[in-house]
Amino acid sequence: MLLALLALLACASTPSPAPGADHTAAPGADHTAAHDATVRHGFGDVQRWVGVFDDPARDAWQRPVELVAALQLPPGATVADLGAGTGYFNRHLARAVGPTGKVIAVDIEPSLVDHMGARALQEGTPQVEARLGRADDPGLAPGEVDVVLLVDTYHHIDDRISYFRRLREAVREGGRLVVVDFQMGQLPVGPPDAHKIPQDKVLAELVEAGWSDAGSIDLLPHQFVQVMAR
């Protein structure tokens, strides 16, 4: 579980080629080979993963600007990106919440957390806090956040009912959880169907964990966007 969740939390905001890792060099790449490389090399080589996670080709299908805009984050909000990796979404989230808001970018790989801290300085986003979490704990305080973003990650989490019950306590009343993950079927990016979880099952599990269905956003070509309310 630790290896799977290491990949889960280190890569939640990255394209997901195979179980236990969210890595792909480009759309259409050999996802299994990318996963094998991840297992061999780990996450210590930050620049290697910057080249993977922040590949400009990803923008065409992940659509970070459009996705963050669709979340309608109010200025001053606190949003957590669980499994922020190299910080792919951080500057977009920071722009949305503004100077009075906060972005908590959580990862369990110390080298990636250090990288995100340096990236926040480079990008001029002081509202971004890079935070080290644990494999079984996102490291969020009760009632700390308004919105949680979980991109390309849900299908890696073990014991999901318990995990999302615990996560729910970190979200303020009226807050949201936004799950972005791959649709079923053959796609140019993402893992094979055997390692995906259909949107209807995601919804059912989150309802069991105490969340309420707040609808979905039809935006991305290869992924669903499921919104849940606290």
C-alpha positions in Angstrom: 0.0 0.0 0.0 2.8 2.4 0.8 4.3 2.2 -2.7 0.9 2.6 -4.3 0.1 5.6 -2.2 3.5 7.1 -2.7 2.8 7.1 -6.3 -0.8 8.2 -5.7 0.2 11.2 -3.6 3.3 12.1 -5.5 1.4 12.1 -8.8 -2.2 13.1 -8.2 -1.9 15.9 -10.5 -0.2 14.0 -13.3 -1.3 11.8 -16.2 -1.8 8.3 -15.0 -0.4 5.4 -17.1 -0.6 2.4 -14.8 -1.6 1.3 -11.3 0.5 2.9 -8.5 1.9 5.6 -10.7 0.8 8.6 -12.6 3.5 9.0 -15.2 3.6 9.5 -18.9 6.1 11.2 -21.1 3.5 12.4 -23.6 0.0 11.4 -24.8 0.2 8.0 -26.5 3.4 7.0 -24.6 3.9 3.4 -23.5 2.3 3.8 -20.1 3.4 0.4 -18.7 7.0 1.2 -19.5 6.6 4.6 -17.8 5.3 2.9 -14.7 8.2 0.4 -14.6 10.6 3.3 -14.9 8.9 5.0 -11.9 9.2 1.9 -9.7 12.9 1.6 -10.6 13.9 5.2 -10.2 11.5 6.5 -7.6 10.9 10.2 -7.1 14.3 11.4 -5.9 15.3 12.7 -9.4 13.0 15.7 -9.3 14.1 17.1 -12.7 13.3 13.8 -14.4 9.7 14.1 -13.1 9.4 17.8 -13.9 10.0 16.8 -17.5 7.2 14.2 -17.2 4.6 15.9 -15.1 5.0 19.4 -16.6 5.2 18.3 -20.2 3.5 21.0 -22.2 1.7 18.3 -24.2 -0.3 17.5 -21.1 -2.1 20.9 -21.2 -4.0 19.9 -24.3 -6.0 17.2 -22.5 -5.7 18.1 -18.8 -6.8 21.7 -19.6 -5.6 23.1 -16.2 -6.8 26.7 -16.8 -10.3 25.6 -17.9 -10.6 23.0 -15.1 -9.6 25.5 -12.4 -12.0 28.1 -13.8 -14.8 25.6 -13.8 -14.3 25.1 -10.0 -15.4 28.7 -9.4 -13.1 29.1 -6.5 -13.9 32.3 -4.6 -11.1 34.8 -3.7 -9.8 34.0 -0.3 -10.7 30.3 -0.4 -8.4 27.6 0.8 -7.9 24.7 -1.6 -5.9 21.5 -1.2 -4.4 19.6 -4.1 -3.8 16.1 -2.8 -0.8 14.5 -4.5 0.5 17.7 -6.0 3.7 16.1 -7.4 5.8 18.9 -9.0 3.0 21.5 -8.5 1.4 21.3 -12.0 -1.8 22.9 -10.8 -0.4 25.2 -8.1 0.0 28.5 -10.0 -3.5 28.1 -11.6 -5.1 27.5 -8.2 -3.1 30.4 -6.6 -4.4 32.7 -9.3 -8.0 31.6 -8.7 -7.9 32.1 -4.9 -6.0 35.3 -5.1 -3.5 36.8 -2.6 -5.8 36.3 0.4 -6.4 32.7 -0.4 -4.3 29.6 0.2 -3.2 26.6 -1.8 -2.1 23.5 0.2 -0.1 21.3 -2.1 0.3 18.0 -0.4 2.8 15.2 -1.3 4.5 12.5 0.7 7.8 12.6 -1.3 10.1 15.1 0.5 12.0 16.0 -2.6 8.9 16.9 -4.5 7.6 19.0 -1.5 11.0 20.9 -1.5 10.7 21.4 -5.2 7.1 22.9 -4.9 8.3 25.2 -2.2 11.1 26.5 -4.5 8.6 26.7 -7.4 6.2 28.8 -5.4 9.0 31.3 -4.8 10.0 31.2 -8.5 6.4 31.7 -9.7 5.6 34.4 -7.1 2.8 32.5 -5.4 3.4 33.0 -1.7 -0.1 31.6 -1.0 1.1 28.2 -2.0 2.2 26.0 0.9 4.0 22.8 0.0 3.1 20.3 2.7 4.5 16.8 3.5 1.7 14.3 4.1 1.7 10.6 4.9 0.6 7.7 2.9 -2.6 7.2 5.0 -3.1 10.9 6.0 -3.3 14.0 3.8 -2.1 16.1 6.7 -5.0 18.5 6.7 -6.4 19.8 9.9 -10.2 19.6 10.7 -12.1 22.2 8.8 -9.0 23.6 7.2 -10.0 23.7 3.6 -12.9 24.8 1.4 -12.1 22.6 -1.6 -10.1 19.4 -2.2 -8.8 18.6 -5.7 -7.9 15.1 -6.5 -6.6 14.6 -10.0 -5.8 11.3 -11.6 -5.5 9.7 -8.2 -8.7 8.2 -6.9 -8.1 4.8 -8.5 -4.8 4.4 -6.5 -6.3 4.8 -3.0 -6.8 1.7 -0.8 -9.5 1.6 1.8 -11.3 4.4 0.1 -14.4 4.6 2.3 -12.3 5.1 5.5 -9.9 7.5 3.7 -12.7 9.8 2.4 -14.6 9.7 5.6 -11.4 11.1 7.3 -10.8 13.6 4.5 -14.4 14.9 4.9 -13.5 16.2 8.3 -10.8 18.5 6.8 -13.4 20.2 4.6 -15.5 23.0 6.0 -19.3 22.7 6.0 -20.5 23.5 2.5 -17.1 22.7 1.0 -16.4 20.4 -2.0 -14.3 17.5 -3.1 -13.5 17.4 -6.8 -12.4 14.1 -8.2 -10.9 14.0 -11.7 -10.0 10.6 -13.1 -10.0 8.7 -16.4 -13.0 7.5 -18.2 -13.5 3.9 -19.1 -12.5 2.8 -22.6 -9.4 2.9 -24.8 -7.8 6.3 -24.5 -4.5 7.9 -25.7 -3.6 8.6 -22.1 -4.2 7.0 -18.7 -4.1 3.4 -17.4 -5.9 0.4 -18.9 -9.5 -0.2 -17.9 -8.4 -2.9 -15.4 -6.9 -0.1 -13.3 -9.7 2.4 -13.6 -12.8 3.0 -11.4 -16.0 4.0 -13.2 -17.5 7.3 -12.3 -20.7 5.6 -11.0 -18.6 3.6 -8.5 -16.6 6.6 -7.5 -19.9 8.4 -6.7 -21.3 5.4 -4.8 -18.2 5.1 -2.7 -18.1 8.7 -1.8 -21.8 8.8 -0.9 -21.1 5.8 1.4 -18.2 7.9 2.9 -20.7 10.6 3.8 -20.4 13.0 0.8 -23.3 14.3 -1.2 -23.5 14.2 -5.0 -23.1 17.8 -6.3 -23.1 16.8 -10.0 -20.3 16.6 -12.6 -18.5 18.9 -15.0 -18.4 17.9 -18.6 -15.1 19.5 -19.7 -12.2 17.1 -20.3 -11.8 14.8 -23.3 -10.6 11.7 -21.5 -11.6 12.2 -17.8 -14.7 12.7 -15.7 -15.0 15.5 -13.1 -17.1 14.4 -10.2 -18.1 17.1 -7.6 -19.1 16.1 -4.1 -20.4 18.3 -1.3 -19.5 18.2 2.4 
